[in-house]
Amino acid sequence: MKYANTTGTRGITSLVFKIVHNSIRGLNSQRNGKGCLVITFCLLFYSTYSNSRAGSKIAPLVKKVYAKVDSNKIDLGKYILGVQLNGEAKAIPLSLICYYHMLCDTVGGKPIMFTYCVLCRSARAFSTIINGKAETFRLKGVANGNAVFEDESTRSTWQQETGEAINGALKGKVLDEIPSEQMTLRAWIALHPTTLILQDEKDPYDSLALTHLDRGDDERIEGDSASWEPKSWIIGVVVEGKSKAYDWLQLKKKRIICDDIGMIPIAIMLDDDTMSFHAFRRDAAGDTAAVFTWNERKKAFSDIKTRSIWSGTGECLHGILKGARLIPLPCYQEYWDSWKKFHPETDIMN
């Protein structure tokens, strides 16, 4: 397995990502070949430069300062990756994970690795326990167009998208994925009011203007402007070993998508901020699968059968089912080419 070593210094990392970011913006707006050439050149240069400096790497974030909601200084509109375990909830800004490539910490007493691949726009969280021991990881580089990590003990190489060891003594072993959610900090706090939030006095990505990680305005990068292009955003859902991809642009337009994956009825809901998304089983509120619609007048979701009103986080707010909660499902936002590469048998909903 060939992979590019991407452990360069902060300066070159920031420079390359800034150029790539601006090129993507130009490519999205002009749809021409120049952007592709610039991006390709930057990535090739980055790999060559990094390989020549294999001994250097971005130092991991050692000092982690968390704050409760009442003392938090992180913008509430920022995207975060959140994990809740054993009664403890933690939120990590995606921009911080991007810069350090991964962040390792504990949640509810369990060692966790928070990851985000900027090439795929894929967020995942994994347990770092291997064979009963908490392992240490570092960024290794890129393989299959996706970030890979190396464990300290065996030097095995692990794919960020899947958590699978693709090289080394542990090849074939898969890290346990930890349920995580990608959403705005505001939406996460609404679900977990006692959450701890990782702080940083200066966001290392501020100068790169990666607005798709920071706020919900119309300038946020959303990849290709058309659906089902390589860099189009999709929502991927996995249920009982079956996967399906849904068009992000359709979800933004409809606010709710009801479908079935295999024999499981599912619903994907978009929160009020139009950035936070959730997937649920539709059969969790009764014996039959509920069909949901967006109620524009009430600015909420309603199920057709009982006319109950539901929040975008799966809680029934009003009606005969008040207090009921839909069962959440794993769902991910990333580029279409990344999703289909690692889920080659995925179905799609046009």
Beta strands, then each sheet from edge to edge (+ up, - down):
strand 1: 65-67
strand 2: 79-85
strand 3: 88-93
strand 4: 102-107
strand 5: 110-117
strand 6: 122-127
strand 7: 129-130
strand 8: 133-134
strand 9: 137-143
strand 10: 146-151
strand 11: 157-159
strand 12: 165-167
strand 13: 181-184
strand 14: 196-199
strand 15: 233-239
strand 16: 242-247
strand 17: 256-261
strand 18: 264-270
strand 19: 277-281
strand 20: 292-295
strand 21: 300-303
strand 22: 309-310
strand 23: 316-318
strand 24: 328-329
strand 25: 331-335
strand 26: 347-349
sheet 1: 1+ 14- 3- 2+ 13-
sheet 2: 4+ 5- 6+
sheet 3: 7+ 8-
sheet 4: 9+ 10- 11+ 12-
sheet 5: 25+ 15- 16+ 26+
sheet 6: 17+ 18- 19+ 24-
sheet 7: 20+ 21- 22+ 23-
end
